[in-house]
């Protein structure tokens, strides 16, 4: 009987006091930014943990910061999404002042996870999809976060789920105050830092692209080609060229088989086609790579049949073996592409110091990429003549193949640059300079 009771009866293994206080107790600090105006604490009430966000003592009596806290509460209170930390209320807590009472999330920030944990391509996609779902939801509510960064993204201990937090700089269409430029410079879109600039959800998509670029550094480069292309489109300097929303992003290939399978099939089909062409293009009487096709045309003129003598023979080109050392040329193209990309970046930095308008600066990256391409193609034509004559039909075939390495090199360089601090600082300094110059006018 005792054995049966041991298996059938349930209860607490150890007892503790079940006294539930209606006041916040066991208050302890969770996060406090060095340059910010607020701090986050953890407190217990009615046996449950809550997060409290309040102003630092130095800011508690300043009306503008109290209005900012009030605005954050009003915007966040109406949001209800599984990937957003919920806001419960706004209360005056003894010893802290006015606090936003929020859902407490047990976990760590994305920044901490990037530093201390192992990442896979699948995990990156899952995290970014959940972040995208949260951003899509707030954009549908006419809310822009304006400060999306790894420090404001929590990953739960239980399930590794995304929780978007900190709507301190968020904005909504219904507000006419506190709309001045705000955010973290590295993750802020160019238009976000301009006075009286119209922004929308694509501003948050830009920050999402920067974060994706940083996550790509956590896994091998060969696994990130598609993700880096997505990050580059998210981070385009022109909002119209970004994804309209995160829901437009296709994270995985729509093809049901891997890319290498398609490459194998393409190679097999090319080999079959080449074999067929080679066997039928040459007459059995000649072994020359060139032959002449002679044709006899019969035409009618006034119901009289006459034979037209063959005109000038038509040449049919059969490809021959590639010239010796052509692989060295392809390696040279890769190296020269990287050099010209860096050269175009230096040109871009020089232009950013003197261009007079925001519109000119926003087009800089496109112009720099075009210059890198033009410089490399010019150098490729000169270098290729060391291996094959410019009049040889193979010249154009090899040049077209080499352009694949050129395109891949430019894409890799500018995708990495789009998520770099170097480019972010360049635009930030350029926009600040233009604003100062306009203010002096």
VOMI-60331 format. One record per residue (C-alpha): x negated, y negated, z. Coordinates in steps of 0.02 Angstrom, whole numbers, padded with zeros to 5 digits, always signed. Layout:
XYZ;...
END
This chain:
+00000+00000+00000;-00139-00122+00043;-00226-00081-00122;-00066-00122-00220;-00046-00288-00127;-00226-00334-00171;-00184-00321-00356;-00008-00394-00354;-00018-00542-00235;-00094-00707-00293;-00156-00859-00199;-00306-00974-00166;-00466-00884-00122;-00523-01025-00009;-00416-01155+00075;-00441-01343+00078;-00340-01490+00134;-00195-01527+00017;-00173-01705+00081;-00133-01815-00070;-00168-02000-00058;-00070-02125-00162;-00218-02244-00156;-00378-02228-00256;-00516-02147-00155;-00686-02065-00184;-00728-02204-00306;-00895-02183-00394;-00979-02266-00544;-00978-02175-00710;-01045-02300-00837;-01101-02480-00838;-01179-02562-00992;-01324-02679-00964;-01262-02813-01084;-01073-02787-01072;-00943-02869-00964;-00856-02713-00896;-00892-02554-00800;-00808-02384-00785;-00782-02289-00622;-00705-02124-00572;-00576-02117-00432;-00458-01989-00358;-00272-02017-00329;-00138-01889-00287;-00266-01751-00308;-00310-01802-00485;-00461-01889-00559;-00436-02052-00653;-00553-02170-00744;-00547-02354-00695;-00611-02490-00809;-00636-02661-00730;-00737-02819-00752;-00908-02838-00675;-00910-02957-00525;-00995-03093-00628;-00853-03092-00755;-00703-03058-00642;-00653-03242-00625;-00676-03291-00808;-00511-03310-00898;-00573-03259-01070;-00637-03091-01006;-00479-03059-00907;-00382-03094-01067;-00494-02972-01159;-00458-02836-01029;-00272-02874-01042;-00279-02861-01231;-00370-02693-01222;-00235-02626-01106;-00091-02685-01214;-00167-02611-01373;-00220-02447-01295;-00065-02417-01190;+00045-02378-01341;-00079-02255-01418;-00044-02071-01395;-00159-01951-01487;-00254-01794-01432;-00420-01869-01489;-00398-02034-01395;-00420-02054-01207;-00249-02106-01142;-00214-02266-01043;-00097-02245-00894;-00076-02421-00826;-00148-02587-00769;-00167-02608-00581;-00250-02719-00452;-00367-02602-00356;-00435-02658-00189;-00619-02703-00201;-00621-02694-00392;-00489-02815-00451;-00381-02785-00603;-00418-02614-00679;-00360-02516-00829;-00312-02344-00764;-00358-02212-00892;-00360-02025-00920;-00521-01953-00849;-00618-01848-00975;-00745-01722-00912;-00883-01719-01040;-01028-01816-01114;-01048-01948-01249;-01089-01904-01428;-01254-01995-01404;-01301-01876-01262;-01246-01726-01364;-01352-01783-01511;-01505-01792-01399;-01485-01635-01296;-01383-01507-01394;-01398-01398-01548;-01296-01447-01700;-01234-01353-01852;-01154-01413-02012;-00988-01339-01958;-00993-01428-01791;-01032-01595-01873;-00884-01575-01991;-00768-01527-01848;-00820-01676-01741;-00805-01797-01888;-00634-01729-01937;-00569-01758-01760;-00645-01933-01757;-00566-01967-01926;-00397-01907-01863;-00407-02028-01716;-00455-02174-01830;-00317-02132-01954;-00192-02135-01812;-00242-02304-01742;-00249-02380-01916;-00070-02322-01944;-00028-02418-01785;-00109-02574-01862;-00255-02564-01741;-00441-02579-01784;-00566-02515-01656;-00714-02625-01712;-00840-02537-01599;-00848-02356-01657;-01017-02286-01603;-01085-02127-01520;-01075-02207-01347;-00886-02231-01370;-00852-02052-01423;-00836-01920-01288;-00850-01731-01315;-00753-01633-01186;-00839-01499-01083;-00692-01384-01113;-00676-01354-01300;-00798-01485-01365;-00654-01596-01423;-00672-01778-01474;-00602-01918-01366;-00616-02095-01433;-00635-02224-01293;-00667-02410-01260;-00546-02521-01355;-00625-02676-01278;-00661-02755-01448;-00510-02684-01538;-00390-02793-01632;-00213-02781-01699;-00111-02876-01828;+00005-02944-01694;-00134-03039-01603;-00184-03216-01648;-00319-03238-01514;-00487-03158-01476;-00517-03117-01660;-00694-03182-01675;-00831-03064-01743;-00874-02927-01619;-00953-02755-01613;-01122-02670-01609;-01234-02736-01751;-01300-02565-01806;-01124-02496-01830;-01037-02656-01884;-00984-02673-02066;-01050-02829-02158;-00879-02911-02166;-00853-02880-01979;-00989-03005-01933;-00923-03146-02042;-00819-03288-01974;-00639-03290-02035;-00664-03131-02135;-00517-03015-02164;-00550-02839-02102;-00451-02677-02104;-00473-02492-02067;-00618-02479-02187;-00721-02573-02059;-00708-02422-01943;-00742-02305-02090;-00909-02395-02112;-00958-02357-01932;-00901-02178-01957;-01024-02163-02103;-01169-02227-01997;-01129-02097-01864;-01118-01959-01996;-01289-02010-02062;-01363-01996-01888;-01284-01824-01863;-01359-01765-02028;-01530-01789-01951;-01488-01649-01828;-01484-01509-01960;-01594-01456-02108;-01590-01574-02257;-01533-01439-02379;-01369-01424-02283;-01327-01608-02288;-01315-01655-02472;-01125-01668-02475;-01119-01748-02302;-01246-01880-02352;-01146-01923-02507;-00994-01946-02396;-01093-02056-02276;-01157-02162-02421;-00980-02194-02484;-00920-02236-02308;-01063-02361-02288;-01044-02450-02454;-01070-02636-02433;-00909-02673-02529;-00753-02620-02432;-00661-02580-02594;-00791-02448-02635;-00771-02355-02469;-00642-02224-02427;-00475-02309-02398;-00458-02202-02241;-00540-02050-02163;-00399-01940-02228;-00467-01964-02404;-00631-01877-02362;-00650-01699-02428;-00774-01623-02306;-00800-01454-02390;-00815-01403-02572;-00649-01366-02657;-00729-01219-02747;-00696-01049-02666;-00873-00987-02700;-01042-01063-02649;-01136-01181-02763;-01276-01058-02795;-01151-00936-02871;-01098-01069-02996;-01282-01103-03035;-01314-00917-03068;-01163-00907-03184;-01221-01061-03278;-01395-00987-03302;-01325-00822-03367;-01209-00911-03489;-01352-01020-03550;-01463-00867-03577;-01327-00779-03677;-01295-00933-03783;-01480-00960-03816;-01506-00778-03864;-01360-00783-03986;-01416-00947-04061;-01596-00889-04085;-01545-00726-04169;-01428-00811-04294;-01517-00974-04329;-01666-00898-04422;-01663-00799-04583;-01747-00630-04581;-01869-00694-04712;-01940-00836-04608;-02015-00855-04436;-02036-01044-04439;-01948-01144-04302;-01875-01250-04442;-01775-01188-04591;-01674-01268-04728;-01489-01230-04756;-01445-01248-04938;-01264-01265-04985;-01173-01262-05150;-01017-01368-05164;-00880-01341-05292;-00773-01492-05328;-00631-01525-05448;-00620-01677-05558;-00479-01691-05686;-00443-01505-05665;-00620-01463-05721;-00730-01358-05606;-00911-01405-05596;-01052-01349-05481;-01144-01480-05381;-01327-01446-05355;-01385-01431-05173;-01423-01599-05095;-01565-01634-04976;-01587-01483-04860;-01516-01498-04684;-01637-01459-04543;-01585-01347-04399;-01690-01367-04242;-01732-01215-04140;-01809-01257-03970;-01987-01196-03941;-02081-01163-03780;-02101-01315-03665;-02273-01397-03668;-02405-01343-03543;-02406-01436-03377;-02229-01502-03388;-02196-01450-03207;-02330-01574-03157;-02231-01708-03248;-02074-01665-03150;-02170-01679-02986;-02238-01846-03045;-02059-01906-03077;-02008-01863-02899;-02157-01958-02828;-02134-02109-02940;-01948-02117-02900;-01986-02126-02713;-02116-02262-02743;-01999-02367-02849;-01857-02346-02724;-01970-02417-02588;-02024-02555-02707;-01842-02599-02741;-01808-02602-02554;-01949-02727-02531;-01875-02831-02672;-01707-02823-02583;-01785-02886-02421;-01862-03034-02513;-01696-03078-02596;-01601-03066-02431;-01707-03209-02363;-01657-03333-02498;-01486-03287-02571;-01359-03424-02532;-01193-03331-02516;-01116-03179-02431;-01059-03112-02599;-01236-03113-02669;-01304-03021-02518;-01166-02889-02524;-01219-02842-02703;-01402-02823-02659;-01406-02634-02633;-01322-02602-02802;-01447-02715-02891;-01593-02635-02799;-01540-02460-02853;-01523-02519-03033;-01698-02592-03029;-01771-02431-02957;-01689-02333-03098;-01749-02452-03235;-01928-02454-03169;-01937-02266-03156;-01862-02233-03328;-01988-02354-03405;-02133-02266-03318;-02064-02093-03364;-02067-02131-03550;-02249-02182-03542;-02301-02033-03436;-02207-01904-03540;-02305-01954-03697;-02457-01875-03616;-02372-01706-03632;-02268-01717-03791;-02258-01836-03938;-02115-01962-03933;-02055-01904-04105;-02043-01723-04052;-01862-01670-04019;-01922-01593-03856;-01964-01767-03791;-01781-01812-03769;-01736-01643-03696;-01872-01653-03563;-01833-01835-03527;-01650-01792-03496;-01702-01652-03377;-01820-01767-03285;-01678-01893-03258;-01595-01762-03146;-01744-01776-03028;-01733-01966-03042;-01548-01969-02997;-01572-01848-02852;-01718-01950-02784;-01623-02115-02791;-01470-02037-02709;-01570-01960-02566;-01666-02121-02534;-01516-02237-02528;-01407-02117-02430;-01542-02112-02296;-01564-02301-02308;-01376-02333-02291;-01380-02261-02115;-01547-02338-02065;-01581-02479-01943;-01691-02562-02074;-01545-02596-02192;-01426-02639-02051;-01549-02770-01983;-01575-02839-02159;-01391-02877-02184;-01370-02940-02006;-01513-03064-02024;-01454-03120-02196;-01276-03154-02138;-01336-03246-01983;-01451-03354-02090;-01311-03398-02212;-01194-03444-02068;-01327-03559-01993;-01357-03643-02161;-01171-03670-02188;-01155-03740-02011;-01293-03866-02047;-01201-03924-02202;
END
